Amino acid sequence: YLNRVKNNIENFQNLLNYKSLIQTNYDFYLSILVLVMIFICIWFGYYLARNITKPIEKLVLATENIAQGNLDFQVHINAEDEMAILVTAFNRMTRDLKRNRIEIESKREDLEQANTSLEERNDFIQKLLVNIRSGVLFYDKMGYVQVSNPAILNHFRIENKTLINTHYRSVFNKEVTQIILSMEKQLQLVADNSTSRQFYFEIGSKSFHLELWLIQLFGAEQNN
């Protein structure tokens, strides 16, 4: 029995001798584990920076370029997650903006050409009205004058040089107004867009023989 106790004491002493070695090994492996965890954290941070921060920086750069008018700028990244979806949508939006701008520029050029053509046509009509010897007066369906030329002012001895937005009933005397009204009724009864009538018109002591044409302009909502 004494020998057994003695052996146990010797074994315990041996274990005490190995305590420092075991503690050293434990500290070593724990340090290795901590270093591995630190490395994993650093690698994960680098992964996040490369896959999230870099695409965001590219998106910010693309936004600055687009704000400056460079709609050809595209973002290129290698990703397959939600960031790739975001970048794809951003590039699609940029292409749509570029296409819309091209369409707007094209329509603007067409509008400028149409305006130029319209101005040239209006200028030609104004020159024609000024130089034509026949009196011309356009009025809308409500009877308000839209266009007139100097000849009609001279023919009817009209002193007011500005007839625009003036009702034709206040321009002509009662006799001429009644003639125009009867011609308007005639246009409504016949399937035609024009009618004419000859009559004598007296101004002071002078009598004038005039032929009055009334022409309906379909689509323009004006009469002549």
C-alpha positions as CSV (number, residue, x, y, z in Angstrom):
1,Y,0.0,0.0,0.0
2,L,2.9,2.3,0.8
3,N,4.5,1.7,-2.5
4,R,1.3,2.7,-4.3
5,V,1.0,5.9,-2.4
6,K,4.6,6.6,-3.2
7,N,4.1,6.1,-6.9
8,N,1.1,8.4,-6.8
9,I,3.1,11.1,-5.2
10,E,5.9,10.7,-7.8
11,N,3.3,10.9,-10.6
12,F,1.9,14.1,-9.1
13,Q,5.3,15.6,-8.9
14,N,5.9,14.7,-12.6
15,L,2.7,16.4,-13.5
16,L,3.7,19.5,-11.6
17,N,6.9,19.5,-13.7
18,Y,4.9,19.4,-16.9
19,K,2.6,22.3,-15.8
20,S,4.8,25.1,-17.2
21,L,5.3,23.2,-20.5
22,I,1.5,22.7,-20.8
23,Q,0.9,26.4,-20.0
24,T,3.5,27.5,-22.6
25,N,1.9,25.3,-25.2
26,Y,-1.6,26.6,-24.3
27,D,-0.4,30.2,-24.6
28,F,1.3,29.4,-27.9
29,Y,-1.8,27.9,-29.5
30,L,-4.0,30.6,-28.1
31,S,-1.7,33.2,-29.7
32,I,-1.9,31.4,-33.0
33,L,-5.7,31.4,-32.8
34,V,-5.8,35.1,-32.0
35,L,-3.5,35.9,-34.9
36,V,-5.7,33.8,-37.2
37,M,-8.8,35.6,-36.0
38,I,-7.1,39.0,-36.6
39,F,-6.1,37.9,-40.1
40,I,-9.6,36.8,-40.9
41,C,-11.0,40.2,-39.6
42,I,-8.4,42.1,-41.7
43,W,-9.2,40.0,-44.8
44,F,-13.0,40.5,-44.3
45,G,-12.5,44.2,-43.9
46,Y,-10.5,44.3,-47.1
47,Y,-13.1,42.2,-48.9
48,L,-15.8,44.7,-47.8
49,A,-13.7,47.7,-48.9
50,R,-13.1,46.1,-52.3
51,N,-16.6,44.9,-53.0
52,I,-18.6,47.7,-51.4
53,T,-16.5,50.8,-50.9
54,K,-14.9,50.7,-54.3
55,P,-18.2,50.4,-56.3
56,I,-19.6,53.2,-54.2
57,E,-16.6,55.4,-55.1
58,K,-17.1,54.5,-58.8
59,L,-20.8,55.4,-58.5
60,V,-19.9,58.8,-56.9
61,L,-17.4,59.4,-59.7
62,A,-20.0,58.5,-62.3
63,T,-22.6,60.8,-60.7
64,E,-20.1,63.7,-60.9
65,N,-19.4,63.0,-64.6
66,I,-23.1,62.8,-65.4
67,A,-23.8,66.0,-63.5
68,Q,-21.2,67.7,-65.8
69,G,-23.0,66.4,-68.9
70,N,-20.9,63.3,-69.7
71,L,-23.6,60.8,-70.4
72,D,-21.2,58.4,-72.0
73,F,-19.7,57.5,-68.6
74,Q,-20.4,53.9,-67.5
75,V,-19.5,52.1,-64.3
76,H,-17.7,48.7,-64.7
77,I,-17.3,46.4,-61.7
78,N,-17.0,42.6,-61.3
79,A,-19.7,41.6,-58.9
80,E,-22.7,39.4,-58.7
81,D,-24.6,40.7,-55.6
82,E,-27.0,43.5,-55.0
83,M,-24.2,46.0,-55.8
84,A,-24.0,44.6,-59.3
85,I,-27.8,45.1,-59.7
86,L,-27.4,48.7,-58.5
87,V,-24.6,49.4,-61.0
88,T,-26.6,47.8,-63.8
89,A,-29.6,50.0,-63.0
90,F,-27.4,53.1,-62.9
91,N,-25.8,52.3,-66.3
92,R,-29.3,51.7,-67.7
93,M,-30.5,55.1,-66.3
94,T,-27.4,56.8,-67.9
95,R,-28.2,55.3,-71.3
96,D,-31.8,56.3,-71.0
97,L,-30.8,59.9,-70.2
98,K,-28.5,60.0,-73.2
99,R,-31.2,58.7,-75.5
100,N,-33.7,61.2,-74.1
101,R,-31.2,64.0,-74.6
102,I,-30.6,63.0,-78.2
103,E,-34.3,62.9,-78.8
104,I,-34.9,66.3,-77.2
105,E,-32.0,67.8,-79.2
106,S,-33.5,66.3,-82.4
107,K,-37.0,67.7,-81.6
108,R,-35.5,71.0,-80.7
109,E,-33.7,71.2,-84.1
110,D,-36.9,70.2,-85.9
111,L,-38.8,72.9,-83.9
112,E,-36.2,75.5,-84.8
113,Q,-36.5,74.6,-88.4
114,A,-40.3,74.7,-88.2
115,N,-40.2,78.1,-86.5
116,T,-37.8,79.4,-89.1
117,S,-40.0,78.2,-91.9
118,L,-43.0,79.7,-90.2
119,E,-41.3,83.0,-89.8
120,E,-40.3,83.0,-93.4
121,R,-43.8,82.2,-94.5
122,N,-45.3,84.9,-92.2
123,D,-42.8,87.4,-93.6
124,F,-43.8,86.5,-97.1
125,I,-47.5,86.8,-96.3
126,Q,-46.9,90.2,-94.6
127,K,-45.0,91.4,-97.7
128,L,-47.7,90.1,-99.9
129,L,-50.5,91.8,-97.9
130,V,-48.6,95.1,-97.9
131,N,-48.0,95.1,-101.6
132,I,-51.3,93.7,-102.9
133,R,-53.8,96.2,-104.2
134,S,-56.8,94.3,-103.1
135,G,-58.1,94.9,-99.6
136,V,-57.6,91.8,-97.3
137,L,-59.1,91.3,-93.9
138,F,-59.0,88.1,-91.9
139,Y,-61.3,87.6,-88.9
140,D,-62.0,84.6,-86.7
141,K,-65.3,82.8,-86.2
142,M,-66.3,85.3,-83.5
143,G,-65.8,88.2,-85.9
144,Y,-62.6,89.7,-84.5
145,V,-60.0,90.9,-86.9
146,Q,-56.7,88.9,-86.9
147,V,-55.0,90.3,-90.0
148,S,-55.5,93.3,-92.3
149,N,-53.5,95.1,-95.0
150,P,-53.1,98.8,-95.8
151,A,-55.2,98.5,-99.0
152,I,-58.4,97.8,-97.1
153,L,-57.8,100.8,-94.9
154,N,-57.5,103.0,-98.0
155,H,-60.5,101.4,-99.8
156,F,-62.9,102.0,-96.9
157,R,-61.2,105.2,-95.6
158,I,-60.5,103.6,-92.3
159,E,-58.6,105.9,-90.0
160,N,-57.8,103.4,-87.3
161,K,-54.5,101.8,-88.4
162,T,-54.7,99.0,-85.8
163,L,-57.6,96.6,-86.4
164,I,-56.3,93.6,-84.6
165,N,-58.8,92.1,-82.1
166,T,-61.4,94.6,-83.3
167,H,-64.8,93.3,-84.4
168,Y,-65.5,93.9,-88.0
169,R,-68.8,95.4,-87.2
170,S,-67.0,98.3,-85.6
171,V,-64.8,98.7,-88.7
172,F,-67.4,98.9,-91.5
173,N,-70.6,100.8,-91.6
174,K,-74.0,99.2,-91.2
175,E,-74.5,98.7,-94.9
176,V,-71.3,96.7,-95.4
177,T,-71.9,94.8,-92.2
178,Q,-75.3,93.7,-93.4
179,I,-73.8,92.5,-96.7
180,I,-71.1,90.5,-94.8
181,L,-73.8,88.9,-92.5
182,S,-75.9,87.9,-95.5
183,M,-72.8,86.4,-97.2
184,E,-72.0,84.4,-94.1
185,K,-75.5,83.0,-94.0
186,Q,-75.1,82.1,-97.7
187,L,-71.9,80.2,-97.0
188,Q,-73.7,78.2,-94.3
189,L,-76.5,77.2,-96.8
190,V,-74.3,76.2,-99.7
191,A,-71.6,73.6,-99.9
192,D,-68.9,76.0,-100.8
193,N,-66.2,77.9,-99.0
194,S,-66.4,81.2,-100.9
195,T,-69.0,83.7,-102.1
196,S,-68.8,87.2,-103.6
197,R,-71.0,90.2,-104.1
198,Q,-70.7,93.5,-106.0
199,F,-72.1,96.7,-104.6
200,Y,-71.7,100.4,-104.6
201,F,-70.1,102.0,-101.6
202,E,-70.4,105.8,-100.9
203,I,-67.9,107.7,-99.0
204,G,-68.8,111.4,-98.7
205,S,-69.8,112.6,-102.1
206,K,-67.9,109.8,-103.9
207,S,-69.4,106.5,-105.0
208,F,-67.2,103.4,-105.4
209,H,-68.0,100.1,-107.1
210,L,-66.6,97.2,-105.1
211,E,-66.6,93.5,-105.2
212,L,-66.5,91.8,-101.8
213,W,-65.3,88.2,-101.5
214,L,-66.0,86.1,-98.4
215,I,-63.8,83.0,-98.1
216,Q,-64.0,80.5,-95.4
217,L,-60.6,78.9,-94.4
218,F,-61.3,75.4,-93.1
219,G,-59.1,74.3,-90.3
220,A,-57.9,77.8,-89.6
221,E,-61.2,79.0,-88.1
222,Q,-60.9,82.3,-90.0
223,N,-63.0,84.0,-92.6
224,N,-61.8,86.5,-95.3
